[in-house]
Amino acid sequence: MPKIFPRANQSLVAEALADTRVVLLMGARQVGKSTLAEQIVRTDHPARMINLDEQPQREAALADPEGFIAGLERPVLIDEVQRGGPDLFLAIKSVVDADRSPGQFLLTGSANVLRTRKVWEALTGRVELINLGPLTQAEIEGLSLNFVDAVFAGRPPQVEGAPKGRDALLGRLIAGGYPEARLRSPKRRARWFDSYIQTTLGRDLKDISQARKLNEMPRLLRLIASQTANLFSASNLSQRLSIHSQTVDSHVSLLEAIFLVQRLPAWTPGIGSREIHHPKIYVSDTGLLLHLLGANEKRLREDDQITGKALENFVAMELVRHADSSEENPKAHHYRRGRDEIDVILENRAGDICAIEVKASATIRDKDWGALARLRDARPKSFRCGVLFYTGAQTLPLGDRLFAVPLSGLWAQ
């Protein structure tokens, strides 16, 4: 029997079902949405289970959405709900408008169904959205800790005796966070990722888009992998792919909708000006990133360019997933001002910020945290904590509200 990993978002889903009519658990294929949803309806919120990946249920939902929903005993879990088409959501809207009791529908979706206007209008005000990404390292270790909440409290993990150097991290980067991929040898994992990309691009995109030139998606995804942790520019990618920049931008939005890539917007003190700065782009799972780059553990160990990209991608996506399940629930950004760059800025609703920088080195110098210190000094009231992740052995204080933390602080107690 496959190992069941504890998921930090389980309590969020259970809380949402207690006061919300519809809860939609969204994420990429094979991240464990169905496993988590089934766990919830067996333990926290008993419900009937329907899977629209199964042909009879899917055909019934597509043929008569209203009759299909009306005939379901509630509460009900509908797995892969996007396979039922947009009219299914209108039928759900009709039911939950007539009966406003909470916890009627737990839905899972591998494509961001809210991209469809009809779906968005049907569910607005009736649904709570909860993201589920690939496993975090803390979940893999079976730990219920949240790094984001710790740094907002000004208390980053106090790590002692972590393995020094990047070699201790290579296996984690290569394996990634997809539960199924982690079970395989490197050779078999490569086969799994090949099939995963082919089936995800071939099926989920068709569920949510009628866009043309979808045959360019594999090339675009590989190109994004080569540009990960860089500023995103549709015009630069369009020149390399020989397709229009508007097509590139819409295709990247589709890759975001199926949770394969993620853009982090720029952070500036002025909210309005954030919209005119370029975002950074990342691949949502570092194991998938390294597969797209064709990099094995040997290359990851020896190629500093690959290592730097992979480490920043790894930390940024770990932080995004910790943020999704944190009490603070901040949004993730990147920061660039003049010569100062900071990999990730986390900002909560109160406007408080934490800043995180990533270094592949086991030794650090003053200049490595200079940008963190300058941001702290410029925003003394809102700056909660700055962390310099490195591959050293222990957490070190670097000054007022600044710390160097081994990368294992993301999963160490």
Steps between C-alpha positions, in 0.01 A plus 500: 500500500644844403614720784246762608674828577339737751400820317514839665188611313275229647389717791431792263266285291319369808458856636367623167243222477366604841383841376509504118257342256760397239872432555726460198837329550719592204840382385697316236437138416668246725567737792260306724171691475287188474689332784453803725133545407424133563680521835284798596169336411600186690607679816397867523195542277317182393378525140419300190784481242462552124795494257446673164812336358279189480309491172146412617492779760657750259257423221204530737626838623556631148166372368279647774692719748191616690356153534838356597555751783139491616520123533808497721461444870694771680762555638690376197858496380531552122851413386646662184197727475627685192432186296127565541509823301397855598126426510561269796596803707179679406313196630698513826421872529129431466508236775704701752295814439188308598669339801765717668624243751881461509710206393276376216768464231869419524645531149846423368639634174825456311437796274414845626132484416448860609661615173162438336273803540190286541661306784639811668159668499330185629729450798583855609401546865411133537838328489825496696811423297785300653820426309686173535848481354758224487619376839705739709814363662331533841210283378744245362663486843159469669538830687224752568712814496460817297807703419298802385317537831832461683672783314202734532524438874868598476611152610656310208603139571807471721682228310813331636721245331347505152708322233725760337516558127260446215552123470256433786224674302546348156276199556215723622529729199508215248213304659262797519166492675267284289422199723498251214826622346680476832442123510705439187867456416655788301454312171139410572431850633612647168251275321229606743566870436497443122157339521376757751585793274348333195171406666462824696560723200286276283196474725474779755564777248216372284270514802549874544606643164421507133826689434692436182864394471485288813757279328756764602437431870778241554760732345370794700514301824860396434592859418339622823707241688817647350385846613376404846568755777545767231278796420219392270480671162250369246673693220835330568340155500299580187818579305650165591181310418408707191144554621320820599570636850126510577481129419795434732334694781168316459679164483695575819168586665374156395809334649425688821139383483613137505749584778821414314654847522457799728578867465594708805416869457742776590478659844528874546381717791240658273226247417403650164852499360527121542294449187759666273798288611589164350417190706742213550405158370554159658418136432265385776703189592879487504507132404301587188729798437814288503336240277414774247860623515632147447708530817593202716662504844854513355422808292316661789809449716749638245313771309467812715253659261264204525546480877423868551180484296388178664562625855312827446214314331493247786487763775251726322253218439543362853420846637194533276365169631576589862323833443190323365455315830628766740305707749651818353398399144739746332552555129839427345690752287852570383689826555735700283606859554816634343770244572308343787318175430319277749369162387170493692300763688204374703237763582196441721173692497626739767783604267768331709781341302760226531790483256681182393822468301658172384870417470652168393812560710577360846686821586350848497634855482361839600397584146279188484246657734556865408174526305307350792650756739429793268137394459467461878641850553271646233187332643575474875137480616372241253814283475449190717794277409770441241645155428806408300473132412838334458654153506677543833452306822315731739272800536698820554384847606606767249372806681163651582231262369741335255606133506699253294311169501607164353268389223390215724318766704215445255442156650700485825332533838 
